[in-house]
Amino acid sequence: MNYRNPKLLQLARMLPCQLCNIEDGTVVAAHSNQLVDGKGKGIKAHDYRIASLCYNCHFELDQGSRLSKQDRKEQWDYAHRKTIGEFFDRGYINT
């Protein structure tokens, strides 16, 4: 069973896109597409494996053709690390 936390998904929407820094109202919690993160056929990855991404960046990483598979993975990992860092920096998550 994958971990679900609606509060984390809401927090992700409060940040700008962690790839292009846009705040256009389309930013959502984009889940990892990697099997190691709990992704499966018809199953989203764990909610703690999210990145705050706008519609355009989310689309490019999920379905786009401009980047290689490896580049998409690296870009998503980068955005995920930035998202989690922002959660802590803004005090959304306390230690």
PyMOL commands that place a pseudoatom at each C-alpha (Angstrom):
pseudoatom trace, name=CA, resn=MET, resi=1, chain=A, elem=C, hetatm=0, pos=[0.000, 0.000, 0.000]
pseudoatom trace, name=CA, resn=ASN, resi=2, chain=A, elem=C, hetatm=0, pos=[1.415, 3.357, -0.993]
pseudoatom trace, name=CA, resn=TYR, resi=3, chain=A, elem=C, hetatm=0, pos=[1.703, 6.213, 1.493]
pseudoatom trace, name=CA, resn=ARG, resi=4, chain=A, elem=C, hetatm=0, pos=[-0.955, 8.902, 1.025]
pseudoatom trace, name=CA, resn=ASN, resi=5, chain=A, elem=C, hetatm=0, pos=[-0.974, 12.345, 2.630]
pseudoatom trace, name=CA, resn=PRO, resi=6, chain=A, elem=C, hetatm=0, pos=[-3.308, 15.013, 1.204]
pseudoatom trace, name=CA, resn=LYS, resi=7, chain=A, elem=C, hetatm=0, pos=[-1.556, 17.695, 3.281]
pseudoatom trace, name=CA, resn=LEU, resi=8, chain=A, elem=C, hetatm=0, pos=[1.718, 17.116, 1.421]
pseudoatom trace, name=CA, resn=LEU, resi=9, chain=A, elem=C, hetatm=0, pos=[-0.107, 17.439, -1.893]
pseudoatom trace, name=CA, resn=GLN, resi=10, chain=A, elem=C, hetatm=0, pos=[-1.642, 20.741, -0.751]
pseudoatom trace, name=CA, resn=LEU, resi=11, chain=A, elem=C, hetatm=0, pos=[1.748, 22.046, 0.391]
pseudoatom trace, name=CA, resn=ALA, resi=12, chain=A, elem=C, hetatm=0, pos=[3.230, 21.307, -3.027]
pseudoatom trace, name=CA, resn=ARG, resi=13, chain=A, elem=C, hetatm=0, pos=[0.637, 23.601, -4.623]
pseudoatom trace, name=CA, resn=MET, resi=14, chain=A, elem=C, hetatm=0, pos=[1.804, 26.477, -2.417]
pseudoatom trace, name=CA, resn=LEU, resi=15, chain=A, elem=C, hetatm=0, pos=[5.263, 26.552, -4.008]
pseudoatom trace, name=CA, resn=PRO, resi=16, chain=A, elem=C, hetatm=0, pos=[6.334, 27.877, -7.400]
pseudoatom trace, name=CA, resn=CYS, resi=17, chain=A, elem=C, hetatm=0, pos=[7.380, 25.317, -9.986]
pseudoatom trace, name=CA, resn=GLN, resi=18, chain=A, elem=C, hetatm=0, pos=[10.698, 23.933, -8.821]
pseudoatom trace, name=CA, resn=LEU, resi=19, chain=A, elem=C, hetatm=0, pos=[12.048, 23.731, -12.384]
pseudoatom trace, name=CA, resn=CYS, resi=20, chain=A, elem=C, hetatm=0, pos=[11.000, 26.996, -14.044]
pseudoatom trace, name=CA, resn=ASN, resi=21, chain=A, elem=C, hetatm=0, pos=[10.006, 28.992, -10.905]
pseudoatom trace, name=CA, resn=ILE, resi=22, chain=A, elem=C, hetatm=0, pos=[6.666, 30.022, -12.429]
pseudoatom trace, name=CA, resn=GLU, resi=23, chain=A, elem=C, hetatm=0, pos=[3.601, 30.648, -10.250]
pseudoatom trace, name=CA, resn=ASP, resi=24, chain=A, elem=C, hetatm=0, pos=[0.787, 30.456, -12.782]
pseudoatom trace, name=CA, resn=GLY, resi=25, chain=A, elem=C, hetatm=0, pos=[-1.871, 28.570, -10.837]
pseudoatom trace, name=CA, resn=THR, resi=26, chain=A, elem=C, hetatm=0, pos=[-1.053, 25.236, -12.483]
pseudoatom trace, name=CA, resn=VAL, resi=27, chain=A, elem=C, hetatm=0, pos=[1.530, 23.995, -9.956]
pseudoatom trace, name=CA, resn=VAL, resi=28, chain=A, elem=C, hetatm=0, pos=[0.678, 20.589, -8.513]
pseudoatom trace, name=CA, resn=ALA, resi=29, chain=A, elem=C, hetatm=0, pos=[2.354, 17.736, -6.680]
pseudoatom trace, name=CA, resn=ALA, resi=30, chain=A, elem=C, hetatm=0, pos=[3.884, 15.690, -9.497]
pseudoatom trace, name=CA, resn=HIS, resi=31, chain=A, elem=C, hetatm=0, pos=[4.517, 12.113, -8.394]
pseudoatom trace, name=CA, resn=SER, resi=32, chain=A, elem=C, hetatm=0, pos=[7.616, 10.159, -9.329]
pseudoatom trace, name=CA, resn=ASN, resi=33, chain=A, elem=C, hetatm=0, pos=[7.307, 7.808, -12.301]
pseudoatom trace, name=CA, resn=GLN, resi=34, chain=A, elem=C, hetatm=0, pos=[9.953, 5.442, -10.945]
pseudoatom trace, name=CA, resn=LEU, resi=35, chain=A, elem=C, hetatm=0, pos=[9.128, 1.909, -9.816]
pseudoatom trace, name=CA, resn=VAL, resi=36, chain=A, elem=C, hetatm=0, pos=[11.487, 2.263, -6.858]
pseudoatom trace, name=CA, resn=ASP, resi=37, chain=A, elem=C, hetatm=0, pos=[9.175, 5.013, -5.519]
pseudoatom trace, name=CA, resn=GLY, resi=38, chain=A, elem=C, hetatm=0, pos=[6.076, 2.822, -5.550]
pseudoatom trace, name=CA, resn=LYS, resi=39, chain=A, elem=C, hetatm=0, pos=[4.884, 3.665, -9.065]
pseudoatom trace, name=CA, resn=GLY, resi=40, chain=A, elem=C, hetatm=0, pos=[2.999, 0.861, -10.761]
pseudoatom trace, name=CA, resn=LYS, resi=41, chain=A, elem=C, hetatm=0, pos=[0.457, 0.369, -13.508]
pseudoatom trace, name=CA, resn=GLY, resi=42, chain=A, elem=C, hetatm=0, pos=[-2.456, 2.573, -12.468]
pseudoatom trace, name=CA, resn=ILE, resi=43, chain=A, elem=C, hetatm=0, pos=[-0.770, 3.336, -9.122]
pseudoatom trace, name=CA, resn=LYS, resi=44, chain=A, elem=C, hetatm=0, pos=[0.859, 6.632, -8.215]
pseudoatom trace, name=CA, resn=ALA, resi=45, chain=A, elem=C, hetatm=0, pos=[4.143, 6.679, -6.298]
pseudoatom trace, name=CA, resn=HIS, resi=46, chain=A, elem=C, hetatm=0, pos=[4.144, 7.470, -2.581]
pseudoatom trace, name=CA, resn=ASP, resi=47, chain=A, elem=C, hetatm=0, pos=[2.970, 10.996, -1.719]
pseudoatom trace, name=CA, resn=TYR, resi=48, chain=A, elem=C, hetatm=0, pos=[6.345, 11.761, -0.146]
pseudoatom trace, name=CA, resn=ARG, resi=49, chain=A, elem=C, hetatm=0, pos=[7.908, 11.314, -3.606]
pseudoatom trace, name=CA, resn=ILE, resi=50, chain=A, elem=C, hetatm=0, pos=[6.509, 14.489, -5.173]
pseudoatom trace, name=CA, resn=ALA, resi=51, chain=A, elem=C, hetatm=0, pos=[7.846, 17.598, -6.854]
pseudoatom trace, name=CA, resn=SER, resi=52, chain=A, elem=C, hetatm=0, pos=[6.089, 20.953, -7.205]
pseudoatom trace, name=CA, resn=LEU, resi=53, chain=A, elem=C, hetatm=0, pos=[5.745, 21.356, -10.966]
pseudoatom trace, name=CA, resn=CYS, resi=54, chain=A, elem=C, hetatm=0, pos=[3.696, 23.598, -13.255]
pseudoatom trace, name=CA, resn=TYR, resi=55, chain=A, elem=C, hetatm=0, pos=[1.572, 22.066, -15.984]
pseudoatom trace, name=CA, resn=ASN, resi=56, chain=A, elem=C, hetatm=0, pos=[4.199, 22.519, -18.720]
pseudoatom trace, name=CA, resn=CYS, resi=57, chain=A, elem=C, hetatm=0, pos=[7.113, 21.073, -16.744]
pseudoatom trace, name=CA, resn=HIS, resi=58, chain=A, elem=C, hetatm=0, pos=[4.943, 18.233, -15.401]
pseudoatom trace, name=CA, resn=PHE, resi=59, chain=A, elem=C, hetatm=0, pos=[3.827, 17.362, -18.927]
pseudoatom trace, name=CA, resn=GLU, resi=60, chain=A, elem=C, hetatm=0, pos=[7.377, 17.445, -20.284]
pseudoatom trace, name=CA, resn=LEU, resi=61, chain=A, elem=C, hetatm=0, pos=[8.677, 15.128, -17.550]
pseudoatom trace, name=CA, resn=ASP, resi=62, chain=A, elem=C, hetatm=0, pos=[5.749, 12.709, -17.821]
pseudoatom trace, name=CA, resn=GLN, resi=63, chain=A, elem=C, hetatm=0, pos=[5.023, 12.640, -21.550]
pseudoatom trace, name=CA, resn=GLY, resi=64, chain=A, elem=C, hetatm=0, pos=[7.325, 15.039, -23.344]
pseudoatom trace, name=CA, resn=SER, resi=65, chain=A, elem=C, hetatm=0, pos=[9.756, 14.106, -26.078]
pseudoatom trace, name=CA, resn=ARG, resi=66, chain=A, elem=C, hetatm=0, pos=[12.387, 16.855, -25.775]
pseudoatom trace, name=CA, resn=LEU, resi=67, chain=A, elem=C, hetatm=0, pos=[14.347, 15.106, -22.986]
pseudoatom trace, name=CA, resn=SER, resi=68, chain=A, elem=C, hetatm=0, pos=[15.822, 11.634, -22.785]
pseudoatom trace, name=CA, resn=LYS, resi=69, chain=A, elem=C, hetatm=0, pos=[14.482, 9.233, -20.179]
pseudoatom trace, name=CA, resn=GLN, resi=70, chain=A, elem=C, hetatm=0, pos=[17.615, 9.806, -18.085]
pseudoatom trace, name=CA, resn=ASP, resi=71, chain=A, elem=C, hetatm=0, pos=[17.276, 13.603, -18.363]
pseudoatom trace, name=CA, resn=ARG, resi=72, chain=A, elem=C, hetatm=0, pos=[13.618, 13.416, -17.287]
pseudoatom trace, name=CA, resn=LYS, resi=73, chain=A, elem=C, hetatm=0, pos=[14.616, 11.327, -14.265]
pseudoatom trace, name=CA, resn=GLU, resi=74, chain=A, elem=C, hetatm=0, pos=[17.400, 13.747, -13.326]
pseudoatom trace, name=CA, resn=GLN, resi=75, chain=A, elem=C, hetatm=0, pos=[15.135, 16.795, -13.725]
pseudoatom trace, name=CA, resn=TRP, resi=76, chain=A, elem=C, hetatm=0, pos=[12.406, 15.197, -11.601]
pseudoatom trace, name=CA, resn=ASP, resi=77, chain=A, elem=C, hetatm=0, pos=[14.936, 14.218, -8.901]
pseudoatom trace, name=CA, resn=TYR, resi=78, chain=A, elem=C, hetatm=0, pos=[16.277, 17.788, -8.874]
pseudoatom trace, name=CA, resn=ALA, resi=79, chain=A, elem=C, hetatm=0, pos=[12.759, 19.250, -8.535]
pseudoatom trace, name=CA, resn=HIS, resi=80, chain=A, elem=C, hetatm=0, pos=[11.910, 16.732, -5.790]
pseudoatom trace, name=CA, resn=ARG, resi=81, chain=A, elem=C, hetatm=0, pos=[14.970, 17.697, -3.732]
pseudoatom trace, name=CA, resn=LYS, resi=82, chain=A, elem=C, hetatm=0, pos=[14.141, 21.400, -4.161]
pseudoatom trace, name=CA, resn=THR, resi=83, chain=A, elem=C, hetatm=0, pos=[10.503, 20.795, -3.167]
pseudoatom trace, name=CA, resn=ILE, resi=84, chain=A, elem=C, hetatm=0, pos=[11.400, 18.969, 0.034]
pseudoatom trace, name=CA, resn=GLY, resi=85, chain=A, elem=C, hetatm=0, pos=[14.027, 21.600, 0.846]
pseudoatom trace, name=CA, resn=GLU, resi=86, chain=A, elem=C, hetatm=0, pos=[11.445, 24.366, 0.390]
pseudoatom trace, name=CA, resn=PHE, resi=87, chain=A, elem=C, hetatm=0, pos=[9.022, 22.549, 2.708]
pseudoatom trace, name=CA, resn=PHE, resi=88, chain=A, elem=C, hetatm=0, pos=[11.628, 22.676, 5.471]
pseudoatom trace, name=CA, resn=ASP, resi=89, chain=A, elem=C, hetatm=0, pos=[12.904, 26.201, 4.656]
pseudoatom trace, name=CA, resn=ARG, resi=90, chain=A, elem=C, hetatm=0, pos=[9.376, 27.607, 4.792]
pseudoatom trace, name=CA, resn=GLY, resi=91, chain=A, elem=C, hetatm=0, pos=[8.546, 25.750, 8.003]
pseudoatom trace, name=CA, resn=TYR, resi=92, chain=A, elem=C, hetatm=0, pos=[5.873, 23.583, 6.363]
pseudoatom trace, name=CA, resn=ILE, resi=93, chain=A, elem=C, hetatm=0, pos=[7.566, 20.533, 7.883]
pseudoatom trace, name=CA, resn=ASN, resi=94, chain=A, elem=C, hetatm=0, pos=[9.099, 20.690, 11.333]
pseudoatom trace, name=CA, resn=THR, resi=95, chain=A, elem=C, hetatm=0, pos=[11.909, 18.489, 12.539]
for i in range(1, 95): cmd.bond("trace and resi %d" % i, "trace and resi %d" % (i + 1))
show_as sticks, trace
zoom trace
